[in-house]
Each structure stands twice: as C-alpha cells, then as structure tokens.
Amino acid sequence: MKHLFKAALNWTSTKNQEEATSKFYSKSHKITIEGKPVLNVSAAKAFKGDPELYNPEDLLLSSLVSCHMMSYLYVCSQNGIEVMEYSDNAQATLEVYADGSGRFTEVRLNPKVKISNPDKIELANELHKEANRLCFIANSCNFPVLHEVSCE
C-alpha cells in the first residue's frame, strides 16, 4: 500500500537594489500542507538562517523522535505493555565538508519510558529495537539511529 504526502514551499527574494549583488539570499520560507498551519522555516543559524525559525535539520530530528515514539507505543500495545510516560532528548550529528556538502552521520535517541508493570521492564526496553525496525522515518535514513533507553 502506498500513501502520498504533499507539501508546498513558497519563497520570494527579499533583496533590495543594494543587496541585489550579494551572494547571500534570505533562507526564510513557508511550507504549507493542506489543512494544517503554515510552517515557517529557515536555515540553521550556522548557515546564515533565522535562528528563531525551524530548520530542516530540526525537522528531520523531530520526525525521527516522533516516529520512533509512535512505533514504540504501537509495539508496546501489541505486547500488553501500558506506557504511562514517554520523553526523549535526542541529538543529531551533522558533518559539513569543505565543499559545502554535508550529511547526518548519526542520530541518538534517548527515550525515557515509564510503564505500569515493572515486571515487563526488560521487554519494554527490548521493544525499542522493534520500534526502530518499524519506524518509517528511520527506515528512510542512510545513517544509524541509535538508542540509549531508560525504562522504569
């Protein structure tokens, strides 16, 4: 089964006559997805973007964190584990090369989970591997998505 997702990006130059010869463009733009609030995006501050806006790197990491949690909740429900709380403080490592290209080299998820039955902690910890195997976003990445799990 295939699903189609659509997003529209709109950008307009904000350069005035004096800036017209500048090699830098504004990185701020809007992404619209039908029926949802507009997403204001820019480059990361390190890449001359607006640090107050989300950037593609933020959004990629957010997608991984969110998808892993939803996959984890799914596998827990399939295994009779009631999750009471879930939090994550994830990190992504981006390498930028001399030619201006770059890539993520790894993402490290740090899920902290509280379950209702302490007798199932070992299984709850193991289910992160299954969640990672099922995660649509992790399956689409060409870098490792690592997990440092804590369950109580």
The 8 nearest C-alpha neighbors of each residue, nearest first, counted from 0:
[[1, 2, 3, 135, 4, 133, 134, 138],
 [2, 0, 3, 4, 135, 5, 139, 136],
 [3, 1, 4, 0, 5, 135, 6, 136],
 [2, 4, 5, 1, 6, 0, 32, 33],
 [5, 3, 2, 6, 32, 33, 1, 7],
 [6, 4, 32, 3, 7, 33, 31, 2],
 [5, 7, 32, 31, 30, 8, 4, 33],
 [6, 8, 31, 30, 32, 9, 5, 29],
 [9, 7, 30, 29, 31, 6, 10, 28],
 [10, 8, 29, 28, 30, 7, 11, 31],
 [9, 11, 28, 29, 8, 12, 27, 26],
 [12, 10, 13, 9, 28, 25, 27, 14],
 [11, 13, 14, 10, 25, 24, 15, 26],
 [12, 14, 11, 15, 25, 24, 18, 10],
 [15, 13, 18, 12, 19, 16, 24, 17],
 [14, 16, 18, 17, 19, 13, 12, 20],
 [15, 17, 19, 18, 14, 20, 21, 13],
 [18, 16, 15, 19, 20, 14, 21, 13],
 [19, 17, 21, 15, 14, 16, 20, 22],
 [18, 20, 16, 21, 17, 14, 15, 22],
 [19, 21, 18, 22, 17, 16, 23, 14],
 [22, 20, 18, 23, 19, 24, 17, 14],
 [21, 23, 20, 24, 19, 18, 25, 14],
 [24, 22, 21, 25, 47, 18, 26, 20],
 [25, 23, 26, 22, 12, 14, 21, 13],
 [24, 26, 27, 13, 23, 12, 48, 14],
 [25, 27, 41, 48, 42, 24, 28, 49],
 [28, 26, 41, 25, 40, 49, 48, 42],
 [27, 29, 10, 40, 9, 39, 41, 26],
 [30, 28, 39, 9, 38, 8, 40, 31],
 [29, 31, 8, 38, 7, 37, 9, 39],
 [32, 30, 37, 7, 6, 38, 33, 8],
 [31, 33, 6, 35, 34, 7, 5, 30],
 [32, 34, 35, 31, 6, 5, 36, 7],
 [33, 35, 32, 36, 31, 37, 6, 5],
 [36, 34, 33, 32, 37, 31, 38, 30],
 [37, 35, 38, 34, 31, 32, 33, 30],
 [38, 36, 31, 30, 39, 35, 29, 32],
 [37, 39, 30, 29, 40, 31, 36, 53],
 [40, 38, 29, 28, 52, 37, 30, 53],
 [41, 39, 53, 52, 54, 28, 27, 29],
 [42, 40, 27, 26, 54, 48, 49, 52],
 [41, 43, 48, 54, 26, 46, 44, 49],
 [42, 44, 48, 46, 45, 54, 50, 41],
 [43, 45, 48, 50, 47, 46, 49, 42],
 [46, 44, 43, 47, 48, 42, 50, 49],
 [45, 47, 44, 43, 48, 42, 26, 49],
 [48, 46, 44, 45, 42, 43, 49, 26],
 [49, 47, 42, 44, 43, 41, 26, 46],
 [48, 50, 51, 41, 52, 44, 42, 43],
 [51, 49, 44, 52, 48, 43, 53, 41],
 [52, 50, 49, 53, 41, 44, 48, 40],
 [53, 51, 40, 50, 49, 41, 39, 54],
 [52, 54, 40, 57, 41, 39, 51, 55],
 [53, 55, 42, 41, 57, 40, 56, 43],
 [56, 54, 58, 57, 59, 53, 42, 40],
 [55, 57, 59, 58, 54, 60, 43, 53],
 [58, 56, 54, 60, 55, 59, 61, 53],
 [57, 59, 61, 55, 56, 60, 62, 54],
 [60, 58, 62, 56, 61, 57, 55, 63],
 [59, 61, 63, 57, 62, 58, 64, 56],
 [62, 60, 58, 64, 59, 63, 57, 65],
 [63, 61, 59, 65, 60, 64, 66, 58],
 [62, 64, 60, 66, 61, 65, 136, 67],
 [65, 63, 61, 67, 62, 66, 60, 68],
 [64, 66, 68, 62, 67, 63, 61, 69],
 [65, 67, 69, 63, 68, 64, 134, 62],
 [68, 66, 70, 64, 65, 69, 134, 71],
 [67, 69, 71, 65, 70, 66, 72, 64],
 [68, 70, 72, 66, 71, 67, 73, 65],
 [71, 69, 130, 73, 67, 68, 72, 134],
 [72, 70, 130, 68, 74, 73, 69, 67],
 [73, 71, 75, 69, 70, 74, 68, 76],
 [72, 74, 70, 76, 71, 75, 69, 77],
 [75, 73, 77, 71, 76, 72, 78, 70],
 [76, 74, 80, 78, 72, 77, 73, 71],
 [75, 77, 73, 79, 78, 74, 80, 72],
 [78, 76, 74, 75, 79, 73, 80, 72],
 [79, 77, 75, 76, 80, 74, 122, 73],
 [78, 80, 76, 77, 75, 81, 74, 119],
 [81, 79, 75, 78, 76, 82, 114, 123],
 [80, 82, 115, 114, 83, 79, 76, 75],
 [83, 81, 114, 84, 113, 80, 115, 112],
 [82, 84, 114, 113, 115, 81, 85, 112],
 [85, 83, 113, 112, 82, 86, 114, 111],
 [84, 86, 112, 111, 113, 110, 87, 83],
 [87, 85, 111, 110, 112, 84, 88, 109],
 [86, 88, 110, 109, 89, 111, 108, 85],
 [89, 87, 109, 108, 90, 86, 110, 64],
 [88, 90, 108, 109, 107, 87, 91, 64],
 [91, 89, 107, 106, 108, 92, 88, 60],
 [92, 90, 106, 105, 107, 93, 60, 89],
 [91, 93, 105, 103, 104, 106, 94, 90],
 [92, 94, 103, 102, 104, 91, 95, 101],
 [95, 93, 101, 102, 103, 96, 92, 104],
 [96, 94, 101, 100, 99, 93, 102, 97],
 [95, 97, 100, 98, 99, 101, 94, 102],
 [96, 98, 99, 95, 100, 101, 94, 102],
 [97, 99, 96, 100, 95, 101, 94, 102],
 [100, 98, 97, 96, 95, 101, 94, 46],
 [101, 99, 96, 98, 95, 102, 97, 94],
 [102, 100, 95, 94, 96, 99, 93, 103],
 [103, 101, 94, 93, 104, 95, 100, 92],
 [102, 104, 93, 92, 105, 94, 142, 91],
 [103, 105, 142, 92, 93, 102, 94, 143],
 [106, 104, 143, 142, 92, 103, 144, 91],
 [105, 107, 91, 144, 90, 145, 92, 143],
 [106, 108, 145, 90, 89, 146, 144, 91],
 [109, 107, 89, 146, 145, 110, 147, 106],
 [108, 110, 147, 87, 88, 89, 148, 146],
 [111, 109, 87, 148, 86, 108, 112, 149],
 [110, 112, 149, 86, 85, 150, 87, 148],
 [113, 111, 85, 150, 84, 149, 110, 151],
 [112, 114, 151, 84, 83, 150, 82, 85],
 [115, 113, 82, 83, 81, 116, 151, 112],
 [114, 116, 81, 83, 82, 117, 113, 80],
 [115, 117, 118, 114, 119, 80, 81, 120],
 [118, 116, 119, 120, 115, 151, 114, 121],
 [119, 117, 116, 120, 121, 122, 115, 114],
 [118, 120, 117, 122, 121, 116, 123, 80],
 [121, 119, 123, 117, 122, 118, 124, 150],
 [120, 122, 124, 123, 119, 125, 118, 150],
 [121, 123, 125, 119, 124, 120, 126, 78],
 [124, 122, 120, 126, 121, 125, 119, 75],
 [123, 125, 121, 122, 126, 127, 120, 150],
 [126, 124, 122, 127, 123, 128, 121, 129],
 [125, 127, 129, 128, 123, 124, 130, 122],
 [126, 128, 130, 125, 129, 124, 131, 71],
 [129, 127, 131, 126, 130, 125, 132, 124],
 [128, 130, 132, 126, 131, 127, 133, 74],
 [129, 131, 71, 70, 127, 133, 132, 128],
 [130, 132, 134, 128, 129, 133, 127, 67],
 [131, 133, 129, 130, 134, 128, 138, 137],
 [132, 134, 130, 131, 135, 129, 70, 138],
 [135, 133, 131, 137, 136, 67, 132, 70],
 [136, 134, 138, 137, 133, 139, 66, 132],
 [135, 137, 139, 138, 134, 63, 66, 140],
 [138, 136, 139, 140, 134, 135, 63, 131],
 [139, 137, 135, 136, 140, 134, 132, 133],
 [138, 140, 136, 137, 135, 141, 134, 142],
 [141, 139, 137, 142, 138, 136, 143, 144],
 [140, 142, 139, 143, 138, 103, 104, 137],
 [143, 141, 105, 104, 140, 144, 103, 106],
 [144, 142, 105, 145, 106, 141, 104, 140],
 [143, 145, 106, 107, 105, 142, 137, 146],
 [144, 146, 107, 143, 108, 106, 147, 105],
 [147, 145, 108, 107, 109, 148, 144, 110],
 [148, 146, 109, 108, 110, 149, 145, 107],
 [147, 149, 110, 109, 146, 111, 124, 150],
 [148, 150, 111, 112, 110, 147, 151, 124],
 [151, 149, 112, 113, 111, 120, 124, 148],
 [150, 113, 114, 112, 120, 117, 149, 111]]
